[in-house]
């Protein structure tokens, strides 16, 4: 029972972090004590990769938290 509750809480935190990376990547990076990779132009390959990788990581964590809480 407790394992399911803990898994659900971790899943909620991961979903919150993933939404942060989708909606406001600069503040999500600051929340993890990181800098958002920047370069010439409005979007760079490094910034897109950083945002995509962290969003994917946190969405996968949310999916696992959801799965193990059921």
PDB file of N, CA, C and O in Angstrom:
ATOM      1  N   UNK A   1       0.820  -1.198   0.000  1.00  0.00           N
ATOM      2  CA  UNK A   1       0.000   0.000   0.000  1.00  0.00           C
ATOM      3  C   UNK A   1       0.863   1.261   0.000  1.00  0.00           C
ATOM      4  O   UNK A   1       0.657   2.163  -0.812  1.00  0.00           O
ATOM      5  N   UNK A   2       1.832   1.316   0.921  1.00  0.00           N
ATOM      6  CA  UNK A   2       2.686   2.500   1.000  1.00  0.00           C
ATOM      7  C   UNK A   2       3.546   2.665  -0.252  1.00  0.00           C
ATOM      8  O   UNK A   2       3.829   3.785  -0.678  1.00  0.00           O
ATOM      9  N   UNK A   3       3.954   1.544  -0.832  1.00  0.00           N
ATOM     10  CA  UNK A   3       4.757   1.617  -2.053  1.00  0.00           C
ATOM     11  C   UNK A   3       3.964   2.264  -3.187  1.00  0.00           C
ATOM     12  O   UNK A   3       4.520   3.014  -3.989  1.00  0.00           O
ATOM     13  N   UNK A   4       2.679   1.976  -3.251  1.00  0.00           N
ATOM     14  CA  UNK A   4       1.848   2.584  -4.289  1.00  0.00           C
ATOM     15  C   UNK A   4       1.676   4.081  -4.068  1.00  0.00           C
ATOM     16  O   UNK A   4       1.676   4.856  -5.024  1.00  0.00           O
ATOM     17  N   UNK A   5       1.531   4.483  -2.833  1.00  0.00           N
ATOM     18  CA  UNK A   5       1.387   5.911  -2.524  1.00  0.00           C
ATOM     19  C   UNK A   5       2.681   6.651  -2.850  1.00  0.00           C
ATOM     20  O   UNK A   5       2.653   7.732  -3.438  1.00  0.00           O
ATOM     21  N   UNK A   6       3.801   6.073  -2.471  1.00  0.00           N
ATOM     22  CA  UNK A   6       5.096   6.709  -2.755  1.00  0.00           C
ATOM     23  C   UNK A   6       5.331   6.780  -4.259  1.00  0.00           C
ATOM     24  O   UNK A   6       5.815   7.794  -4.761  1.00  0.00           O
ATOM     25  N   UNK A   7       4.994   5.712  -4.985  1.00  0.00           N
ATOM     26  CA  UNK A   7       5.138   5.724  -6.445  1.00  0.00           C
ATOM     27  C   UNK A   7       4.266   6.790  -7.081  1.00  0.00           C
ATOM     28  O   UNK A   7       4.692   7.463  -8.020  1.00  0.00           O
ATOM     29  N   UNK A   8       3.059   6.950  -6.584  1.00  0.00           N
ATOM     30  CA  UNK A   8       2.164   7.977  -7.122  1.00  0.00           C
ATOM     31  C   UNK A   8       2.708   9.376  -6.848  1.00  0.00           C
ATOM     32  O   UNK A   8       2.632  10.247  -7.715  1.00  0.00           O
ATOM     33  N   UNK A   9       3.251   9.602  -5.661  1.00  0.00           N
ATOM     34  CA  UNK A   9       3.817  10.917  -5.339  1.00  0.00           C
ATOM     35  C   UNK A   9       5.024  11.231  -6.219  1.00  0.00           C
ATOM     36  O   UNK A   9       5.180  12.360  -6.686  1.00  0.00           O
ATOM     37  N   UNK A  10       5.864  10.247  -6.442  1.00  0.00           N
ATOM     38  CA  UNK A  10       7.005  10.447  -7.330  1.00  0.00           C
ATOM     39  C   UNK A  10       6.519  10.742  -8.743  1.00  0.00           C
ATOM     40  O   UNK A  10       7.073  11.601  -9.428  1.00  0.00           O
ATOM     41  N   UNK A  11       5.478  10.027  -9.179  1.00  0.00           N
ATOM     42  CA  UNK A  11       4.916  10.272 -10.506  1.00  0.00           C
ATOM     43  C   UNK A  11       4.366  11.680 -10.656  1.00  0.00           C
ATOM     44  O   UNK A  11       4.538  12.307 -11.702  1.00  0.00           O
ATOM     45  N   UNK A  12       3.707  12.180  -9.621  1.00  0.00           N
ATOM     46  CA  UNK A  12       3.164  13.544  -9.661  1.00  0.00           C
ATOM     47  C   UNK A  12       4.300  14.562  -9.754  1.00  0.00           C
ATOM     48  O   UNK A  12       4.212  15.520 -10.522  1.00  0.00           O
ATOM     49  N   UNK A  13       5.360  14.360  -8.979  1.00  0.00           N
ATOM     50  CA  UNK A  13       6.509  15.261  -9.049  1.00  0.00           C
ATOM     51  C   UNK A  13       7.143  15.236 -10.438  1.00  0.00           C
ATOM     52  O   UNK A  13       7.522  16.278 -10.972  1.00  0.00           O
ATOM     53  N   UNK A  14       7.256  14.045 -11.016  1.00  0.00           N
ATOM     54  CA  UNK A  14       7.857  13.934 -12.346  1.00  0.00           C
ATOM     55  C   UNK A  14       6.987  14.615 -13.406  1.00  0.00           C
ATOM     56  O   UNK A  14       7.512  15.264 -14.311  1.00  0.00           O
ATOM     57  N   UNK A  15       5.664  14.472 -13.300  1.00  0.00           N
ATOM     58  CA  UNK A  15       4.772  15.134 -14.249  1.00  0.00           C
ATOM     59  C   UNK A  15       4.879  16.647 -14.116  1.00  0.00           C
ATOM     60  O   UNK A  15       4.901  17.360 -15.120  1.00  0.00           O
ATOM     61  N   UNK A  16       4.946  17.136 -12.892  1.00  0.00           N
ATOM     62  CA  UNK A  16       5.104  18.577 -12.656  1.00  0.00           C
ATOM     63  C   UNK A  16       6.399  19.089 -13.289  1.00  0.00           C
ATOM     64  O   UNK A  16       6.413  20.152 -13.909  1.00  0.00           O
ATOM     65  N   UNK A  17       7.467  18.342 -13.133  1.00  0.00           N
ATOM     66  CA  UNK A  17       8.751  18.743 -13.718  1.00  0.00           C
ATOM     67  C   UNK A  17       8.703  18.699 -15.233  1.00  0.00           C
ATOM     68  O   UNK A  17       9.243  19.587 -15.892  1.00  0.00           O
ATOM     69  N   UNK A  18       8.062  17.675 -15.803  1.00  0.00           N
ATOM     70  CA  UNK A  18       7.957  17.577 -17.265  1.00  0.00           C
ATOM     71  C   UNK A  18       7.158  18.745 -17.832  1.00  0.00           C
ATOM     72  O   UNK A  18       7.531  19.318 -18.856  1.00  0.00           O
ATOM     73  N   UNK A  19       6.060  19.097 -17.168  1.00  0.00           N
ATOM     74  CA  UNK A  19       5.275  20.242 -17.631  1.00  0.00           C
ATOM     75  C   UNK A  19       6.073  21.537 -17.518  1.00  0.00           C
ATOM     76  O   UNK A  19       5.918  22.435 -18.346  1.00  0.00           O
ATOM     77  N   UNK A  20       6.917  21.639 -16.511  1.00  0.00           N
ATOM     78  CA  UNK A  20       7.792  22.801 -16.387  1.00  0.00           C
ATOM     79  C   UNK A  20       8.744  22.909 -17.565  1.00  0.00           C
ATOM     80  O   UNK A  20       8.977  24.002 -18.081  1.00  0.00           O
ATOM     81  N   UNK A  21       9.298  21.776 -17.993  1.00  0.00           N
ATOM     82  CA  UNK A  21      10.206  21.796 -19.147  1.00  0.00           C
ATOM     83  C   UNK A  21       9.459  22.131 -20.433  1.00  0.00           C
ATOM     84  O   UNK A  21      10.035  22.733 -21.340  1.00  0.00           O
ATOM     85  N   UNK A  22       8.201  21.755 -20.525  1.00  0.00           N
ATOM     86  CA  UNK A  22       7.427  22.050 -21.734  1.00  0.00           C
ATOM     87  C   UNK A  22       7.002  23.519 -21.762  1.00  0.00           C
ATOM     88  O   UNK A  22       7.126  24.181 -22.793  1.00  0.00           O
ATOM     89  N   UNK A  23       6.500  24.031 -20.632  1.00  0.00           N
ATOM     90  CA  UNK A  23       5.922  25.371 -20.602  1.00  0.00           C
ATOM     91  C   UNK A  23       6.942  26.485 -20.390  1.00  0.00           C
ATOM     92  O   UNK A  23       6.834  27.543 -21.010  1.00  0.00           O
ATOM     93  N   UNK A  24       7.926  26.264 -19.529  1.00  0.00           N
ATOM     94  CA  UNK A  24       8.920  27.304 -19.231  1.00  0.00           C
ATOM     95  C   UNK A  24      10.281  26.666 -18.977  1.00  0.00           C
ATOM     96  O   UNK A  24      10.667  26.475 -17.824  1.00  0.00           O
ATOM     97  N   UNK A  25      11.017  26.332 -20.047  1.00  0.00           N
ATOM     98  CA  UNK A  25      12.275  25.615 -19.892  1.00  0.00           C
ATOM     99  C   UNK A  25      13.334  26.381 -19.095  1.00  0.00           C
ATOM    100  O   UNK A  25      14.137  25.765 -18.395  1.00  0.00           O
ATOM    101  N   UNK A  26      13.349  27.700 -19.191  1.00  0.00           N
ATOM    102  CA  UNK A  26      14.378  28.466 -18.479  1.00  0.00           C
ATOM    103  C   UNK A  26      14.221  28.333 -16.971  1.00  0.00           C
ATOM    104  O   UNK A  26      15.211  28.124 -16.269  1.00  0.00           O
ATOM    105  N   UNK A  27      13.012  28.449 -16.464  1.00  0.00           N
ATOM    106  CA  UNK A  27      12.829  28.325 -15.021  1.00  0.00           C
ATOM    107  C   UNK A  27      12.960  26.872 -14.568  1.00  0.00           C
ATOM    108  O   UNK A  27      13.376  26.618 -13.437  1.00  0.00           O
ATOM    109  N   UNK A  28      12.611  25.912 -15.430  1.00  0.00           N
ATOM    110  CA  UNK A  28      12.801  24.502 -15.080  1.00  0.00           C
ATOM    111  C   UNK A  28      14.287  24.184 -14.952  1.00  0.00           C
ATOM    112  O   UNK A  28      14.697  23.458 -14.046  1.00  0.00           O
ATOM    113  N   UNK A  29      15.087  24.728 -15.858  1.00  0.00           N
ATOM    114  CA  UNK A  29      16.533  24.527 -15.762  1.00  0.00           C
ATOM    115  C   UNK A  29      17.086  25.203 -14.516  1.00  0.00           C
ATOM    116  O   UNK A  29      17.942  24.636 -13.836  1.00  0.00           O
ATOM    117  N   UNK A  30      16.617  26.395 -14.208  1.00  0.00           N
ATOM    118  CA  UNK A  30      17.074  27.090 -13.005  1.00  0.00           C
ATOM    119  C   UNK A  30      16.691  26.324 -11.745  1.00  0.00           C
ATOM    120  O   UNK A  30      17.434  26.330 -10.763  1.00  0.00           O
ATOM    121  N   UNK A  31      15.540  25.668 -11.767  1.00  0.00           N
ATOM    122  CA  UNK A  31      15.108  24.873 -10.631  1.00  0.00           C
ATOM    123  C   UNK A  31      16.006  23.681 -10.371  1.00  0.00           C
ATOM    124  O   UNK A  31      16.065  23.180  -9.248  1.00  0.00           O
ATOM    125  N   UNK A  32      16.707  23.221 -11.398  1.00  0.00           N
ATOM    126  CA  UNK A  32      17.659  22.121 -11.249  1.00  0.00           C
ATOM    127  C   UNK A  32      19.094  22.618 -11.150  1.00  0.00           C
ATOM    128  O   UNK A  32      20.033  21.833 -11.286  1.00  0.00           O
ATOM    129  N   UNK A  33      19.274  23.922 -10.913  1.00  0.00           N
ATOM    130  CA  UNK A  33      20.589  24.564 -10.808  1.00  0.00           C
ATOM    131  C   UNK A  33      21.410  24.351 -12.085  1.00  0.00           C
ATOM    132  O   UNK A  33      22.609  24.077 -12.030  1.00  0.00           O
ATOM    133  N   UNK A  34      20.742  24.483 -13.233  1.00  0.00           N
ATOM    134  CA  UNK A  34      21.386  24.359 -14.534  1.00  0.00           C
ATOM    135  C   UNK A  34      21.191  25.656 -15.300  1.00  0.00           C
ATOM    136  O   UNK A  34      20.357  26.489 -14.947  1.00  0.00           O
ATOM    137  N   UNK A  35      21.965  25.803 -16.336  1.00  0.00           N
ATOM    138  CA  UNK A  35      21.712  26.891 -17.272  1.00  0.00           C
ATOM    139  C   UNK A  35      21.148  26.284 -18.544  1.00  0.00           C
ATOM    140  O   UNK A  35      21.535  25.186 -18.945  1.00  0.00           O
ATOM    141  N   UNK A  36      20.251  26.989 -19.160  1.00  0.00           N
ATOM    142  CA  UNK A  36      19.697  26.545 -20.425  1.00  0.00           C
ATOM    143  C   UNK A  36      20.725  26.815 -21.509  1.00  0.00           C
ATOM    144  O   UNK A  36      21.213  27.938 -21.637  1.00  0.00           O
ATOM    145  N   UNK A  37      21.056  25.806 -22.283  1.00  0.00           N
ATOM    146  CA  UNK A  37      22.078  25.944 -23.318  1.00  0.00           C
ATOM    147  C   UNK A  37      21.599  26.954 -24.347  1.00  0.00           C
ATOM    148  O   UNK A  37      20.511  26.813 -24.905  1.00  0.00           O
ATOM    149  N   UNK A  38      22.400  27.956 -24.593  1.00  0.00           N
ATOM    150  CA  UNK A  38      22.050  28.989 -25.569  1.00  0.00           C
ATOM    151  C   UNK A  38      23.173  29.143 -26.574  1.00  0.00           C
ATOM    152  O   UNK A  38      24.312  28.746 -26.330  1.00  0.00           O
ATOM    153  N   UNK A  39      22.835  29.715 -27.685  1.00  0.00           N
ATOM    154  CA  UNK A  39      23.824  29.936 -28.721  1.00  0.00           C
ATOM    155  C   UNK A  39      23.319  30.976 -29.691  1.00  0.00           C
ATOM    156  O   UNK A  39      22.363  31.689 -29.384  1.00  0.00           O
ATOM    157  N   UNK A  40      23.934  31.083 -30.853  1.00  0.00           N
ATOM    158  CA  UNK A  40      23.470  32.063 -31.837  1.00  0.00           C
ATOM    159  C   UNK A  40      22.093  31.691 -32.376  1.00  0.00           C
ATOM    160  O   UNK A  40      21.808  30.514 -32.600  1.00  0.00           O
ATOM    161  N   UNK A  41      21.262  32.666 -32.578  1.00  0.00           N
ATOM    162  CA  UNK A  41      19.910  32.429 -33.068  1.00  0.00           C
ATOM    163  C   UNK A  41      18.946  32.194 -31.912  1.00  0.00           C
ATOM    164  O   UNK A  41      19.361  32.065 -30.760  1.00  0.00           O
ATOM    165  N   UNK A  42      17.671  32.140 -32.226  1.00  0.00           N
ATOM    166  CA  UNK A  42      16.670  31.960 -31.178  1.00  0.00           C
ATOM    167  C   UNK A  42      16.675  30.546 -30.618  1.00  0.00           C
ATOM    168  O   UNK A  42      16.594  30.368 -29.402  1.00  0.00           O
ATOM    169  N   UNK A  43      16.769  29.550 -31.466  1.00  0.00           N
ATOM    170  CA  UNK A  43      16.820  28.168 -30.989  1.00  0.00           C
ATOM    171  C   UNK A  43      18.091  27.522 -31.510  1.00  0.00           C
ATOM    172  O   UNK A  43      18.506  27.762 -32.643  1.00  0.00           O
ATOM    173  N   UNK A  44      18.681  26.727 -30.698  1.00  0.00           N
ATOM    174  CA  UNK A  44      19.885  26.018 -31.111  1.00  0.00           C
ATOM    175  C   UNK A  44      19.645  24.534 -30.953  1.00  0.00           C
ATOM    176  O   UNK A  44      18.713  24.110 -30.269  1.00  0.00           O
ATOM    177  N   UNK A  45      20.482  23.760 -31.583  1.00  0.00           N
ATOM    178  CA  UNK A  45      20.374  22.313 -31.479  1.00  0.00           C
ATOM    179  C   UNK A  45      20.601  21.859 -30.045  1.00  0.00           C
ATOM    180  O   UNK A  45      19.935  20.935 -29.577  1.00  0.00           O
ATOM    181  N   UNK A  46      21.529  22.495 -29.344  1.00  0.00           N
ATOM    182  CA  UNK A  46      21.798  22.130 -27.948  1.00  0.00           C
ATOM    183  C   UNK A  46      20.612  22.403 -27.041  1.00  0.00           C
ATOM    184  O   UNK A  46      20.288  21.587 -26.178  1.00  0.00           O
ATOM    185  N   UNK A  47      19.957  23.554 -27.229  1.00  0.00           N
ATOM    186  CA  UNK A  47      18.802  23.893 -26.402  1.00  0.00           C
ATOM    187  C   UNK A  47      17.655  22.920 -26.671  1.00  0.00           C
ATOM    188  O   UNK A  47      17.006  22.450 -25.737  1.00  0.00           O
ATOM    189  N   UNK A  48      17.407  22.617 -27.946  1.00  0.00           N
ATOM    190  CA  UNK A  48      16.340  21.682 -28.275  1.00  0.00           C
ATOM    191  C   UNK A  48      16.622  20.300 -27.709  1.00  0.00           C
ATOM    192  O   UNK A  48      15.712  19.625 -27.229  1.00  0.00           O
ATOM    193  N   UNK A  49      17.874  19.878 -27.764  1.00  0.00           N
ATOM    194  CA  UNK A  49      18.234  18.575 -27.224  1.00  0.00           C
ATOM    195  C   UNK A  49      18.078  18.553 -25.719  1.00  0.00           C
ATOM    196  O   UNK A  49      17.558  17.582 -25.169  1.00  0.00           O
ATOM    197  N   UNK A  50      18.518  19.604 -25.040  1.00  0.00           N
ATOM    198  CA  UNK A  50      18.408  19.665 -23.583  1.00  0.00           C
ATOM    199  C   UNK A  50      16.944  19.633 -23.149  1.00  0.00           C
ATOM    200  O   UNK A  50      16.583  18.882 -22.243  1.00  0.00           O
ATOM    201  N   UNK A  51      16.114  20.427 -23.778  1.00  0.00           N
ATOM    202  CA  UNK A  51      14.695  20.468 -23.424  1.00  0.00           C
ATOM    203  C   UNK A  51      14.039  19.124 -23.731  1.00  0.00           C
ATOM    204  O   UNK A  51      13.282  18.608 -22.909  1.00  0.00           O
ATOM    205  N   UNK A  52      14.312  18.563 -24.877  1.00  0.00           N
ATOM    206  CA  UNK A  52      13.725  17.286 -25.250  1.00  0.00           C
ATOM    207  C   UNK A  52      14.166  16.146 -24.354  1.00  0.00           C
ATOM    208  O   UNK A  52      13.350  15.306 -23.973  1.00  0.00           O
ATOM    209  N   UNK A  53      15.457  16.105 -24.008  1.00  0.00           N
ATOM    210  CA  UNK A  53      15.958  15.025 -23.168  1.00  0.00           C
ATOM    211  C   UNK A  53      15.364  15.085 -21.764  1.00  0.00           C
ATOM    212  O   UNK A  53      14.942  14.061 -21.228  1.00  0.00           O
ATOM    213  N   UNK A  54      15.326  16.263 -21.170  1.00  0.00           N
ATOM    214  CA  UNK A  54      14.788  16.366 -19.818  1.00  0.00           C
ATOM    215  C   UNK A  54      13.276  16.157 -19.789  1.00  0.00           C
ATOM    216  O   UNK A  54      12.752  15.561 -18.848  1.00  0.00           O
ATOM    217  N   UNK A  55      12.568  16.644 -20.819  1.00  0.00           N
ATOM    218  CA  UNK A  55      11.130  16.392 -20.889  1.00  0.00           C
ATOM    219  C   UNK A  55      10.864  14.895 -21.013  1.00  0.00           C
ATOM    220  O   UNK A  55       9.979  14.361 -20.343  1.00  0.00           O
ATOM    221  N   UNK A  56      11.614  14.231 -21.854  1.00  0.00           N
ATOM    222  CA  UNK A  56      11.464  12.793 -22.028  1.00  0.00           C
ATOM    223  C   UNK A  56      11.767  12.038 -20.734  1.00  0.00           C
ATOM    224  O   UNK A  56      11.048  11.106 -20.375  1.00  0.00           O
ATOM    225  N   UNK A  57      12.817  12.436 -20.042  1.00  0.00           N
ATOM    226  CA  UNK A  57      13.179  11.788 -18.789  1.00  0.00           C
ATOM    227  C   UNK A  57      12.062  11.906 -17.757  1.00  0.00           C
ATOM    228  O   UNK A  57      11.689  10.919 -17.123  1.00  0.00           O
ATOM    229  N   UNK A  58      11.534  13.108 -17.591  1.00  0.00           N
ATOM    230  CA  UNK A  58      10.507  13.312 -16.577  1.00  0.00           C
ATOM    231  C   UNK A  58       9.167  12.694 -16.987  1.00  0.00           C
ATOM    232  O   UNK A  58       8.427  12.228 -16.121  1.00  0.00           O
ATOM    233  N   UNK A  59       8.836  12.678 -18.279  1.00  0.00           N
ATOM    234  CA  UNK A  59       7.609  12.006 -18.704  1.00  0.00           C
ATOM    235  C   UNK A  59       7.719  10.496 -18.507  1.00  0.00           C
ATOM    236  O   UNK A  59       6.744   9.841 -18.138  1.00  0.00           O
ATOM    237  N   UNK A  60       8.896   9.951 -18.752  1.00  0.00           N
ATOM    238  CA  UNK A  60       9.100   8.528 -18.513  1.00  0.00           C
ATOM    239  C   UNK A  60       9.000   8.218 -17.020  1.00  0.00           C
ATOM    240  O   UNK A  60       8.440   7.189 -16.644  1.00  0.00           O
ATOM    241  N   UNK A  61       9.527   9.080 -16.177  1.00  0.00           N
ATOM    242  CA  UNK A  61       9.403   8.898 -14.729  1.00  0.00           C
ATOM    243  C   UNK A  61       7.961   8.970 -14.280  1.00  0.00           C
ATOM    244  O   UNK A  61       7.547   8.218 -13.397  1.00  0.00           O
ATOM    245  N   UNK A  62       7.184   9.871 -14.882  1.00  0.00           N
ATOM    246  CA  UNK A  62       5.764   9.966 -14.552  1.00  0.00           C
ATOM    247  C   UNK A  62       5.044   8.681 -14.968  1.00  0.00           C
ATOM    248  O   UNK A  62       4.207   8.162 -14.230  1.00  0.00           O
ATOM    249  N   UNK A  63       5.375   8.182 -16.141  1.00  0.00           N
ATOM    250  CA  UNK A  63       4.756   6.961 -16.625  1.00  0.00           C
ATOM    251  C   UNK A  63       5.078   5.783 -15.697  1.00  0.00           C
ATOM    252  O   UNK A  63       4.193   4.982 -15.398  1.00  0.00           O
ATOM    253  N   UNK A  64       6.301   5.669 -15.249  1.00  0.00           N
ATOM    254  CA  UNK A  64       6.668   4.596 -14.325  1.00  0.00           C
ATOM    255  C   UNK A  64       5.975   4.774 -12.979  1.00  0.00           C
ATOM    256  O   UNK A  64       5.511   3.794 -12.397  1.00  0.00           O
ATOM    257  N   UNK A  65       5.898   5.986 -12.481  1.00  0.00           N
ATOM    258  CA  UNK A  65       5.216   6.229 -11.225  1.00  0.00           C
ATOM    259  C   UNK A  65       3.752   5.862 -11.310  1.00  0.00           C
ATOM    260  O   UNK A  65       3.196   5.288 -10.374  1.00  0.00           O
ATOM    261  N   UNK A  66       3.121   6.192 -12.435  1.00  0.00           N
ATOM    262  CA  UNK A  66       1.725   5.834 -12.652  1.00  0.00           C
ATOM    263  C   UNK A  66       1.560   4.322 -12.716  1.00  0.00           C
ATOM    264  O   UNK A  66       0.649   3.761 -12.106  1.00  0.00           O
ATOM    265  N   UNK A  67       2.441   3.673 -13.454  1.00  0.00           N
ATOM    266  CA  UNK A  67       2.354   2.222 -13.629  1.00  0.00           C
ATOM    267  C   UNK A  67       2.494   1.497 -12.278  1.00  0.00           C
ATOM    268  O   UNK A  67       1.698   0.611 -11.968  1.00  0.00           O
ATOM    269  N   UNK A  68       3.482   1.864 -11.494  1.00  0.00           N
ATOM    270  CA  UNK A  68       3.738   1.154 -10.240  1.00  0.00           C
ATOM    271  C   UNK A  68       2.752   1.538  -9.132  1.00  0.00           C
ATOM    272  O   UNK A  68       2.690   0.864  -8.104  1.00  0.00           O
ATOM    273  N   UNK A  69       1.985   2.607  -9.329  1.00  0.00           N
ATOM    274  CA  UNK A  69       1.007   2.960  -8.306  1.00  0.00           C
ATOM    275  C   UNK A  69      -0.338   2.258  -8.528  1.00  0.00           C
ATOM    276  O   UNK A  69      -1.199   2.276  -7.649  1.00  0.00           O
ATOM    277  N   UNK A  70      -0.515   1.652  -9.677  1.00  0.00           N
ATOM    278  CA  UNK A  70      -1.784   0.965  -9.961  1.00  0.00           C
ATOM    279  C   UNK A  70      -1.782  -0.457  -9.480  1.00  0.00           C
ATOM    280  O   UNK A  70      -2.776  -1.165  -9.644  1.00  0.00           O
TER     281      UNK A  70
END
